[in-house]
């Protein structure tokens, strides 16, 4: 499969199965579009009014060479791997600890219902958190590197337990020859020097939640009394990001139907000095006034294009920043299993409630159908686990013909379930946005490579 598109003055050709990317001239671009369905003579006849015959023939020969080198029109070798893939032995390597089912903000789009997750407000005890880390160690097999995200609600509402669990984890590292990578997601309201100091010592990554411009953030992320949070958190976030030397963190926002011009929010955050930025589309039902709709897509595509072009421009000025959804590794990237199955929810990655119940990920918490077990007794609902284990790009009919499938790995299982009632479908609006982001990311790579040549 080959995907062709034009962006910011570049003719880009992606060979989906090999991952090879080619930036080509006009004649080669048009030859490639005709190559599979036409002979050399037919292509010459089709294009001779646009290009010289010698140019067409030369481009055709070059395309043939690329095909023989398995850099264009390569067959799909991964589908034969899928039976082996389904039978692979998996281990648990990451936990999302819901350290607090409570929050000090009332974000309008919050899927966790202000931290309650369709249930009750609660804080995780040290004993439950300790049992969760023990469960992770016991179920991680020979894998040495393990990940634990302190999540909420708002985890700083229960920060002493966070500190105690990190201490316990460090003790267990030495005993079991493991290495914990701890991360923290916070809205920043309670950030102070002590939390920052601890996080800088112990947290490999920190996610700082902010939606962008003051008016956008304060409308969607207010306190429960209605007042905005922007003025409270921005000074803290700037101080925190600088204290981490602008690395190993993200300011992460959500854009909605109310700010379809979201590139302005990304650039606002960049202009504040943040170098690691993620602003993502809200996922919501159409009945929600803030939901992204299909009719919003053309404007959002333009926003991604504008953002990508501006990032190229700023790079030339030496004023770079990273945008999470444009970060693609074209040379290495994830292993085959990761490309086929994505985040590993339900198998390698699990969420833990304050009382120790296990779910496939944080977005399934509170839905009893997806209750897998608990940290003391382990996974009991093996049927659900096996269903997630079989979830991959080849199990999703809509992914089979999609050029972006090895970049998004089939998308989010929770989004599929919430929109279609099962995990082996896709969230169509999210798919269209993902495809656009992949195109922009590749264009940026092409522009940066062009700059160095």
C-alpha positions in Angstrom: 0.0 0.0 0.0 1.2 3.5 -0.9 -0.1 6.8 0.4 0.5 10.0 -1.5 -0.2 13.6 -0.5 1.0 17.2 -0.9 1.8 19.4 2.1 3.5 22.7 2.5 5.1 22.4 -1.0 6.3 18.8 -0.6 5.2 15.8 -2.7 5.3 13.0 -0.1 4.9 9.3 -0.7 4.6 6.8 2.1 5.1 3.1 1.6 2.9 1.8 4.3 4.2 -1.7 4.9 7.9 -0.8 4.8 7.6 2.6 6.4 9.8 4.1 3.7 9.1 7.8 2.9 10.0 9.5 -0.3 9.9 13.2 -1.2 9.6 13.3 -4.9 9.3 15.7 -7.9 6.0 16.2 -9.8 6.7 13.6 -12.5 7.6 10.9 -10.1 4.6 11.7 -7.9 2.3 11.3 -10.9 4.0 8.1 -12.1 3.7 6.5 -8.7 -0.1 7.3 -8.7 -0.5 5.3 -11.9 2.2 2.6 -11.4 0.2 -0.3 -10.0 -2.6 -0.2 -12.5 -0.8 0.7 -15.7 2.1 -0.4 -17.9 5.0 1.8 -18.6 3.7 2.6 -22.1 0.2 3.5 -20.7 1.8 5.8 -18.1 3.9 7.6 -20.8 0.8 8.0 -22.9 -1.2 9.4 -19.9 1.5 11.9 -18.9 3.2 12.9 -22.1 1.2 16.2 -22.3 2.6 17.2 -18.9 6.2 16.0 -19.0 8.9 15.0 -21.4 8.8 11.4 -22.4 12.4 10.8 -21.2 11.5 12.2 -17.7 8.5 9.9 -17.5 10.5 6.8 -18.4 13.3 7.7 -16.1 10.9 8.2 -13.2 9.2 4.9 -14.0 12.5 3.1 -13.9 13.4 4.6 -10.6 10.0 3.5 -9.1 10.7 0.0 -10.3 14.1 0.0 -8.6 12.5 1.2 -5.4 9.9 -1.6 -5.6 12.6 -4.2 -6.1 14.4 -2.7 -3.1 11.2 -3.1 -1.0 10.9 0.6 -0.5 7.7 1.1 -2.6 4.6 -1.1 -3.1 5.9 -3.7 -0.6 3.7 -6.6 0.5 2.2 -6.7 4.0 4.4 -9.1 6.0 2.8 -8.4 9.3 -0.5 -10.1 8.7 1.2 -13.5 8.6 2.6 -12.7 12.0 -0.8 -12.1 13.6 -1.4 -15.7 14.7 1.9 -15.8 16.5 1.2 -12.3 17.8 -2.1 -13.4 19.4 -0.3 -16.3 21.1 2.5 -14.2 22.5 3.2 -14.3 26.2 2.4 -11.0 27.8 3.5 -9.5 31.2 2.2 -6.5 33.1 4.7 -3.7 32.7 2.8 -0.6 33.6 0.1 0.6 36.1 -2.0 3.7 36.2 -2.5 4.2 40.0 -5.7 6.2 40.7 -4.2 7.7 43.8 -7.2 10.0 44.3 -10.7 9.7 43.0 -11.3 13.3 43.9 -10.4 16.6 42.3 -10.2 20.3 43.1 -11.3 21.4 39.6 -14.5 20.8 37.7 -13.4 20.4 34.1 -16.4 20.4 31.8 -15.2 17.5 29.6 -13.9 15.3 32.5 -14.6 11.6 31.7 -13.8 10.9 35.4 -16.8 13.1 36.7 -14.5 15.4 38.8 -12.5 12.4 39.9 -15.3 10.1 41.0 -15.3 7.7 38.0 -19.0 6.9 38.2 -18.5 5.8 41.8 -17.5 7.4 45.1 -14.8 9.9 46.1 -11.8 8.0 47.7 -8.1 8.3 48.3 -5.8 5.3 47.7 -4.3 4.0 51.0 -0.6 3.1 51.3 -1.6 -0.5 51.8 -3.5 -0.7 48.5 -0.7 1.1 46.6 1.9 -1.2 48.1 -0.2 -4.2 47.0 -0.4 -2.7 43.5 3.4 -2.4 43.3 3.7 -6.0 44.6 1.2 -7.2 41.9 3.2 -5.4 39.2 6.5 -6.9 40.3 5.0 -10.4 40.6 3.3 -10.2 37.1 6.2 -8.5 35.2 8.1 -11.7 34.5 11.7 -11.1 33.5 11.0 -7.5 32.4 13.2 -5.1 34.4 11.8 -1.7 33.5 8.4 -1.0 34.9 6.2 2.1 34.7 3.8 3.6 37.3 1.7 6.7 36.7 0.2 8.5 39.6 -3.1 9.6 38.3 -6.5 10.9 39.5 -8.7 12.9 39.9 -5.9 14.9 41.2 -3.0 12.9 42.8 -1.5 15.8 44.7 -4.6 15.6 47.0 -3.0 12.4 48.3 0.7 13.2 47.9 2.1 11.7 51.1 0.9 8.3 49.8 2.6 9.1 46.5 5.9 9.8 48.3 5.5 6.7 50.5 4.9 4.4 47.5 7.9 5.8 45.6 10.0 5.0 48.6 8.6 1.5 48.8 9.2 1.0 45.0 12.8 2.1 45.3 13.3 -0.4 48.1 11.8 -3.2 46.0 13.9 -2.3 42.9 17.0 -3.6 44.7 15.4 -6.8 46.0 13.8 -7.8 42.7 16.2 -6.3 40.2 13.6 -4.0 38.8 13.7 -0.3 37.7 10.6 1.8 38.3 9.8 4.8 36.1 7.4 6.9 38.0 5.3 9.6 36.4 2.8 12.1 37.6 -0.2 13.8 36.0 -1.4 17.0 37.8 -3.6 20.0 37.3 -1.1 22.1 39.2 -3.4 23.7 41.7 -1.5 22.3 44.7 2.0 22.4 43.2 4.5 23.9 45.6 8.3 23.8 46.1 8.2 20.6 48.0 6.2 18.7 45.4 8.4 20.1 42.6 11.5 19.1 44.4 10.2 15.6 45.0 9.0 15.2 41.4 12.3 16.5 40.0 14.1 13.8 42.0 11.8 10.9 41.5 9.4 11.4 38.5 10.7 10.5 35.1 8.0 12.5 33.4 5.3 14.9 34.6 2.1 15.9 32.7 0.8 19.4 33.5 -2.8 20.0 32.5 -3.6 23.3 30.9 -5.8 24.0 27.8 -4.0 27.0 26.3 -5.2 30.6 26.2 -6.6 32.0 29.5 -10.2 32.3 28.2 -10.1 28.8 26.8 -8.6 27.2 29.9 -10.8 29.0 32.3 -14.0 28.1 30.5 -13.2 24.4 30.3 -11.1 24.0 33.5 -12.7 26.0 36.3 -12.7 25.5 40.0 -16.0 24.2 41.4 -17.0 27.7 42.3 -16.7 28.7 38.7 -13.5 30.8 38.8 -10.8 30.1 36.4 -7.6 28.2 37.1 -5.2 29.8 34.5 -3.7 32.5 36.8 -3.2 30.0 39.6 -1.3 27.3 37.5 0.7 29.2 34.8 3.3 30.7 37.1 3.8 27.3 38.8 4.0 25.4 35.5 6.6 27.8 34.1 8.7 27.5 37.2 8.3 23.7 37.2 9.2 23.3 33.5 12.3 25.5 33.9 13.3 23.5 37.0 13.3 20.4 34.7 15.4 22.2 32.1 12.4 22.1 29.8 12.7 18.3 29.5 10.8 15.3 30.8 7.4 17.0 31.1 4.4 18.0 29.0 1.9 20.7 29.3 -1.1 18.8 28.1 -4.3 20.4 26.9 -7.6 19.4 25.4 -9.3 21.3 22.6 -13.0 21.2 21.9 -15.7 22.4 19.6 -15.4 25.8 21.4 -11.8 26.4 20.3 -11.4 24.8 16.9 -8.6 27.4 16.3 -6.5 25.3 18.7 -3.2 26.0 17.0 -3.5 29.4 18.7 -3.5 27.5 22.1 -0.5 25.5 21.1 1.4 28.6 20.1 0.3 30.4 23.2 1.8 27.8 25.3 5.0 27.9 23.2 5.1 31.7 23.6 4.9 31.2 27.3 8.2 29.4 27.0 7.0 25.7 27.2 9.1 23.4 25.0 7.1 20.2 25.4 3.5 20.6 24.4 0.5 18.2 23.8 -2.9 19.6 22.9 -5.4 16.8 22.0 -8.9 16.7 20.7 -11.7 16.0 23.2 -13.5 12.7 22.9 -17.2 13.2 23.6 -20.6 12.2 22.3 -22.3 14.5 19.9 -24.9 15.4 22.5 -22.2 17.3 24.4 -22.0 20.9 23.2 -18.2 20.8 23.3 -17.8 17.6 21.2 -15.8 17.5 18.0 -18.0 16.8 15.0 -17.4 15.6 11.5 -18.2 19.1 10.1 -15.4 20.5 12.3 -12.8 18.4 10.5 -11.9 20.7 7.6 -11.1 23.5 9.9 -9.1 21.2 12.2 -7.1 19.9 9.2 -6.2 23.6 8.4 -5.2 24.1 12.0 -2.8 21.2 12.0 -1.3 22.4 8.6 -0.8 25.9 10.0 0.8 24.5 13.2 3.1 22.3 11.2 4.2 25.1 8.9 4.8 27.4 11.9 6.9 24.8 13.6 9.1 24.5 10.6 9.4 28.3 10.5 10.3 28.5 14.2 12.9 25.8 13.8 14.6 27.9 11.2 14.7 30.7 13.7 16.1 28.5 16.4 12.9 28.7 18.4 11.8 25.1 18.4 9.3 23.3 20.6 8.0 19.8 20.5 4.4 19.0 19.8 3.5 15.5 21.0 1.3 14.4 18.1 3.9 15.4 15.5 6.7 13.4 17.1 7.4 10.3 14.9 10.5 8.2 14.8 10.9 7.3 11.1 14.1 5.3 11.6 13.4 3.2 14.7 10.1 3.5 16.4 8.1 0.9 18.2 8.5 -2.8 17.8 6.2 -4.8 15.7 4.0 -5.9 18.6 3.6 -2.2 19.7 2.7 -1.2 16.1 0.0 -3.8 15.9 -1.6 -3.5 19.3 -0.8 0.0 20.7 -0.8 0.9 24.3 -1.3 -2.7 25.6 -4.3 -1.8 27.7 -5.9 -4.8 29.4 -2.8 -6.9 29.1 0.5 -5.0 29.7 -1.1 -1.8 31.0 -3.7 -1.7 33.8 -5.5 0.9 35.9 -5.9 0.5 39.7 -8.7 2.1 41.6 -8.2 3.5 45.2 -9.6 0.2 46.6 -7.4 -2.0 44.4 -9.7 -3.1 41.5 -8.0 -3.7 38.2 -9.4 -2.3 34.9 -7.9 -2.3 31.3 -7.2 1.4 31.5 -8.3 4.6 33.3 -11.1 5.1 30.7 -12.8 1.8 31.6 -12.7 2.4 35.4 -16.2 2.3 36.8 -17.6 0.0 34.1 -18.1 -3.3 35.9 -18.1 -5.2 32.7 -14.4 -4.5 32.4 -13.5 -5.3 36.0 -10.5 -7.7 35.6 -9.8 -8.5 39.3 -7.9 -6.8 42.1 -4.3 -6.3 43.2 -4.5 -8.9 46.0 -6.1 -11.7 44.1 -4.8 -10.9 40.6 -6.7 -11.1 37.3 -9.8 -13.2 37.5 -11.7 -12.1 34.4 -9.3 -13.7 31.9 -12.0 -13.5 29.1 -11.8 -9.7 29.0 -8.0 -9.9 29.2 -7.9 -12.3 26.3 -10.2 -10.0 24.3 -7.8 -7.1 24.7 -4.9 -9.4 23.9 -6.5 -10.1 20.5 -7.2 -6.4 19.8 -4.9 -5.3 17.0 -5.0 -3.5 13.6 -5.9 -6.7 11.8 -8.9 -7.4 14.1 -10.3 -4.0 13.0 -11.8 -4.1 9.5 -11.5 -0.3 9.1 -7.8 -0.3 9.9 -6.9 -2.8 7.1 -7.0 -0.1 4.4 -5.7 2.8 6.4 -2.2 4.2 5.7 -1.8 5.3 9.3 -2.5 2.0 11.0 1.1 1.3 12.0 1.4 4.8 13.6 -1.8 4.8 15.7 -1.8 1.0 16.1 -5.6 0.8 15.7 -6.5 3.7 17.9 -8.0 3.7 21.4 -10.0 0.7 22.6 -12.0 2.8 25.0 -13.0 5.2 22.3 -14.1 2.3 20.1 -16.2 0.8 22.9 -17.7 4.2 23.9 -18.8 4.9 20.3 -19.6 1.4 19.0 -20.1 -0.9 22.0 -17.0 -3.1 21.4 -13.2 -2.6 21.3 -12.5 -3.8 17.8 -13.9 -0.8 16.0 -12.6 2.7 15.6 -13.6 6.2 16.6 -14.0 7.8 13.1 -13.4 11.4 14.0 -10.3 10.5 15.9 -9.1 8.5 12.9 -9.4 11.4 10.6 -7.5 13.6 12.9 -4.8 11.0 13.5 -4.2 10.6 9.7 -3.8 14.4 9.4 -1.3 14.5 12.2 0.7 11.7 10.7 0.8 13.6 7.4 1.9 16.8 9.1 4.6 15.0 11.2 6.1 13.4 8.1 6.1 16.8 6.3 8.0 18.3 9.2 10.6 15.6 8.9 10.9 16.2 5.2 11.3 19.9 5.8 14.0 19.4 8.4 15.8 16.9 6.1 15.6 19.4 3.2 17.1 22.0 5.4 20.2 19.9 6.1 20.8 18.8 2.4 
